[in-house]
């Protein structure tokens, strides 16, 4: 990780990182489920080619933050900037066209289509971007499944397809929700390889994750989140040998 800022146990802070010049910037972002507020005035920036991890227990607001950034949810307040452009008033499909990709925890692949059809339906070639050959090199298992219906894939295979499908559109920013949850170690290794490939190509990644070893292997910064609030940052060592602050945030 690149010089993250550790915070003392119990400290709170808005995230490090400036909005200006960032691939993705969230400014005073709040989200609501009905009358209940689940995200509180979040400030967060992710730079080009940077991987930022959201770390917190289930229900802490990690997924809510990704959904709010994507424009999903009944009520979201605050600003979302994509390459400096305010997209807060745009629907999610318009944000996607401008380069914001989203891999939800439940994958949302097209199960009635084949693997190849899932990839080719959304493909948007870009100079220096991910072509189909690049994606099949990242996820070799998919190469032998191109004609297989997505409904006939295992959970780990569907996770690989969900990430590959998002990258086929060559987004500038990827929101990645719990990519290692419930999948085999060999698939987790593939997820790590994919995230690092995104970073190498200058894609900004905001990833929600509870697997601390996975976060330590991929992230430039780890941001702690608790009950919808930012609660500071964690160093790589804080994650590998969980500090008191990380243990409190995760309840471990």
C-alpha positions as a printed NumPy array, in Angstrom:
array([[  0.   ,   0.   ,   0.   ],
       [  1.209,   3.509,  -0.714],
       [  1.621,   5.482,   2.511],
       [ -1.909,   5.214,   3.935],
       [ -2.766,   7.252,   7.003],
       [ -3.291,   5.206,  10.172],
       [ -5.723,   6.574,  12.733],
       [ -5.874,   5.922,  16.421],
       [ -8.541,   3.608,  17.756],
       [-11.798,   5.502,  17.97 ],
       [-10.697,   8.305,  15.646],
       [-12.958,   9.46 ,  12.83 ],
       [-12.145,  11.333,   9.672],
       [-13.289,  11.931,   6.147],
       [-11.22 ,  10.03 ,   3.613],
       [ -7.865,  11.148,   2.376],
       [ -7.693,  12.178,  -1.264],
       [ -8.736,  15.327,  -3.081],
       [-11.731,  15.479,  -5.406],
       [-10.064,  17.703,  -7.987],
       [ -8.417,  15.642, -10.69 ],
       [ -9.74 ,  12.355,  -9.301],
       [-11.34 ,   9.713, -11.48 ],
       [-14.152,   9.422,  -8.914],
       [-15.044,  11.857,  -6.155],
       [-17.893,  11.563,  -3.658],
       [-18.76 ,  14.769,  -1.827],
       [-20.988,  14.829,   1.24 ],
       [-22.747,  11.745,  -0.079],
       [-25.703,  10.521,   1.981],
       [-28.139,   7.7  ,   1.286],
       [-31.48 ,   6.687,   2.74 ],
       [-33.62 ,   3.554,   2.906],
       [-37.064,   4.996,   3.391],
       [-36.807,   7.354,   6.356],
       [-33.664,   5.672,   7.681],
       [-30.336,   7.269,   6.813],
       [-27.671,   4.637,   6.035],
       [-24.819,   6.807,   4.729],
       [-23.711,  10.069,   6.289],
       [-21.915,  12.901,   4.45 ],
       [-19.21 ,  10.746,   2.88 ],
       [-16.234,  12.431,   1.232],
       [-14.022,  10.098,  -0.767],
       [-11.788,  10.376,  -3.831],
       [-10.229,   7.654,  -5.981],
       [ -7.432,   8.577,  -8.355],
       [ -6.702,   7.222, -11.812],
       [ -5.131,   3.789, -11.449],
       [ -5.749,   3.739,  -7.697],
       [ -7.423,   0.926,  -5.756],
       [ -9.3  ,   2.031,  -2.644],
       [-10.907,  -0.582,  -0.399],
       [-13.909,  -0.052,   1.854],
       [-13.527,  -2.201,   4.962],
       [-16.331,  -2.795,   7.457],
       [-18.688,  -5.422,   8.745],
       [-21.963,  -6.383,   7.066],
       [-24.475,  -3.551,   7.328],
       [-21.814,  -0.88 ,   7.813],
       [-22.761,   0.945,   4.607],
       [-20.175,  -0.333,   2.12 ],
       [-22.67 ,  -1.532,  -0.475],
       [-24.818,   1.567,   0.116],
       [-21.844,   3.72 ,  -0.796],
       [-21.247,   1.867,  -4.058],
       [-24.938,   1.943,  -4.956],
       [-25.151,   5.651,  -4.175],
       [-22.137,   6.333,  -6.395],
       [-23.838,   4.397,  -9.198],
       [-27.094,   6.315,  -8.776],
       [-29.064,   3.405,  -7.366],
       [-31.44 ,   3.755,  -4.456],
       [-34.561,   5.75 ,  -3.816],
       [-32.899,   8.75 ,  -2.192],
       [-29.304,   9.907,  -2.465],
       [-27.966,  13.334,  -1.545],
       [-24.599,  14.94 ,  -2.26 ],
       [-22.347,  14.943,  -5.316],
       [-20.772,  12.246,  -7.464],
       [-18.045,  13.471,  -9.809],
       [-16.656,  11.322, -12.62 ],
       [-13.425,  12.744, -14.04 ],
       [-14.463,  16.074, -12.545],
       [-17.938,  16.024, -14.132],
       [-20.903,  16.18 , -11.772],
       [-23.076,  13.173, -12.64 ],
       [-25.27 ,  13.37 ,  -9.542],
       [-28.428,  14.093, -11.529],
       [-27.823,  11.339, -14.083],
       [-29.453,   7.881, -13.942],
       [-27.23 ,   4.85 , -13.513],
       [-27.252,   3.867, -17.204],
       [-26.017,   7.336, -18.167],
       [-23.214,   7.092, -15.6  ],
       [-22.274,   3.733, -17.095],
       [-22.032,   5.261, -20.564],
       [-19.679,   7.888, -19.163],
       [-17.332,   5.221, -17.812],
       [-18.604,   4.119, -14.399],
       [-18.713,   0.325, -14.076],
       [-20.416,  -1.641, -11.295],
       [-20.079,  -5.285, -10.276],
       [-22.752,  -5.879,  -7.621],
       [-22.454,  -8.586,  -4.998],
       [-25.297, -10.541,  -6.641],
       [-23.506, -10.296, -10.043],
       [-26.597,  -9.535, -12.19 ],
       [-25.291, -11.376, -15.225],
       [-27.697, -12.251, -18.055],
       [-28.388, -15.866, -17.137],
       [-30.405, -16.598, -20.282],
       [-27.445, -15.613, -22.496],
       [-24.199, -17.457, -23.121],
       [-20.862, -16.339, -21.739],
       [-19.885, -14.928, -25.136],
       [-23.182, -13.068, -25.477],
       [-22.753, -11.539, -21.992],
       [-19.33 , -10.22 , -22.977],
       [-20.165,  -9.049, -26.495],
       [-23.475,  -7.392, -25.665],
       [-21.752,  -4.663, -23.636],
       [-18.347,  -4.544, -25.353],
       [-17.039,  -1.041, -26.036],
       [-13.553,  -1.227, -27.575],
       [-11.15 ,   1.464, -26.42 ],
       [ -7.502,   2.188, -27.234],
       [ -5.382,   0.424, -24.637],
       [ -8.495,  -1.096, -23.092],
       [ -9.628,  -4.639, -22.447],
       [-10.559,  -6.636, -25.539],
       [-12.162, -10.061, -25.413],
       [ -8.766, -11.768, -25.755],
       [ -7.48 ,  -9.781, -22.757],
       [-10.472, -10.808, -20.67 ],
       [-10.1  , -14.482, -21.551],
       [ -6.411, -14.249, -20.626],
       [ -7.392, -12.791, -17.253],
       [-10.054, -15.471, -16.729],
       [ -8.878, -18.55 , -18.696],
       [-11.793, -20.677, -17.455],
       [-14.189, -18.504, -19.457],
       [-12.44 , -19.37 , -22.72 ],
       [-13.812, -22.909, -22.613],
       [-17.3  , -21.722, -21.67 ],
       [-18.09 , -19.181, -24.363],
       [-21.074, -21.175, -25.613],
       [-22.303, -22.147, -22.138],
       [-25.446, -20.473, -20.759],
       [-24.524, -18.286, -17.821],
       [-27.229, -20.048, -15.791],
       [-25.159, -23.263, -16.006],
       [-22.079, -21.711, -14.376],
       [-20.955, -22.101, -10.779],
       [-20.996, -19.125,  -8.418],
       [-17.271, -18.528,  -8.854],
       [-17.548, -18.764, -12.633],
       [-20.42 , -16.289, -12.587],
       [-18.287, -13.925, -10.501],
       [-15.517, -14.099, -13.102],
       [-18.045, -13.402, -15.851],
       [-19.538, -10.47 , -13.936],
       [-16.128,  -8.804, -13.649],
       [-15.168,  -9.628, -17.243],
       [-18.475,  -8.277, -18.535],
       [-17.945,  -4.99 , -16.699],
       [-14.414,  -4.671, -18.068],
       [-15.656,  -5.402, -21.605],
       [-17.243,  -1.944, -21.54 ],
       [-13.838,  -0.421, -20.644],
       [-14.965,   1.791, -17.77 ],
       [-12.74 ,   4.497, -16.279],
       [-13.91 ,   3.599, -12.766],
       [-15.064,   0.232, -11.397],
       [-17.183,  -0.245,  -8.281],
       [-16.59 ,  -3.795,  -7.056],
       [-18.774,  -5.233,  -4.3  ],
       [-17.4  ,  -8.144,  -2.203],
       [-15.526,  -9.851,  -5.065],
       [-14.018, -12.613,  -2.889],
       [-17.09 , -13.565,  -0.878],
       [-18.171, -17.197,  -1.065],
       [-15.859, -18.278,  -3.87 ],
       [-12.993, -20.777,  -4.063],
       [ -9.398, -19.644,  -3.387],
       [ -8.413, -20.178,  -7.022],
       [-11.184, -17.795,  -8.107],
       [-10.118, -15.288,  -5.444],
       [ -6.637, -15.4  ,  -6.989],
       [ -8.243, -14.582, -10.34 ],
       [-10.071, -11.623,  -8.775],
       [ -6.774, -10.321,  -7.394],
       [ -5.159, -10.635, -10.832],
       [ -8.065,  -8.77 , -12.424],
       [ -7.951,  -5.877,  -9.949],
       [ -4.2  ,  -5.491, -10.418],
       [ -4.71 ,  -5.518, -14.212],
       [ -7.26 ,  -2.722, -13.856],
       [ -4.779,  -0.666, -11.859],
       [ -2.022,  -1.255, -14.418],
       [ -4.309,   0.099, -17.165],
       [ -5.21 ,   3.204, -15.187],
       [ -8.691,   2.125, -14.096],
       [ -9.762,   3.509, -10.722],
       [-11.25 ,   0.858,  -8.443],
       [-13.434,   1.278,  -5.369],
       [-13.877,  -2.15 ,  -3.791],
       [-16.014,  -3.239,  -0.842],
       [-14.427,  -6.187,   0.95 ],
       [-14.121,  -7.972,   4.311],
       [-11.279, -10.336,   3.373],
       [ -8.358,  -8.461,   4.928],
       [ -5.638, -10.505,   3.22 ],
       [ -7.279,  -9.823,  -0.151],
       [ -7.485,  -6.092,   0.598],
       [ -3.847,  -5.967,   1.699],
       [ -2.793,  -7.603,  -1.577],
       [ -4.658,  -5.248,  -3.926],
       [ -5.372,  -1.89 ,  -2.297],
       [ -3.4  ,   1.35 ,  -2.278],
       [ -5.566,   2.603,   0.573],
       [ -8.063,   0.975,   2.916],
       [-10.868,   3.129,   4.318],
       [-12.728,   1.951,   7.403],
       [-16.497,   2.404,   7.497],
       [-18.771,   2.007,  10.5  ],
       [-22.532,   2.589,  10.711],
       [-22.523,   4.661,   7.533],
       [-19.647,   6.916,   8.631],
       [-16.011,   6.973,   7.581],
       [-13.899,   5.897,  10.554],
       [-10.366,   6.417,   9.254],
       [ -7.789,   4.496,   7.256],
       [ -5.781,   1.32 ,   7.848],
       [ -2.238,   0.447,   6.846],
       [ -1.293,  -2.856,   5.259],
       [  0.094,  -4.002,   8.615],
       [ -3.183,  -3.021,  10.317],
       [ -4.936,  -5.458,   7.977],
       [ -2.489,  -8.364,   8.044],
       [ -2.226,  -8.274,  11.845],
       [ -5.526,  -6.541,  12.647],
       [ -5.049,  -3.472,  14.837],
       [ -7.447,  -2.597,  17.633],
       [ -9.221,  -0.15 ,  15.33 ],
       [ -9.699,  -2.74 ,  12.573],
       [-10.836,  -5.38 ,  15.073],
       [-13.415,  -2.973,  16.454],
       [-14.67 ,  -2.002,  12.996],
       [-14.983,  -5.627,  11.884],
       [-16.083,  -7.025,  15.244],
       [-13.279,  -9.614,  15.273]])
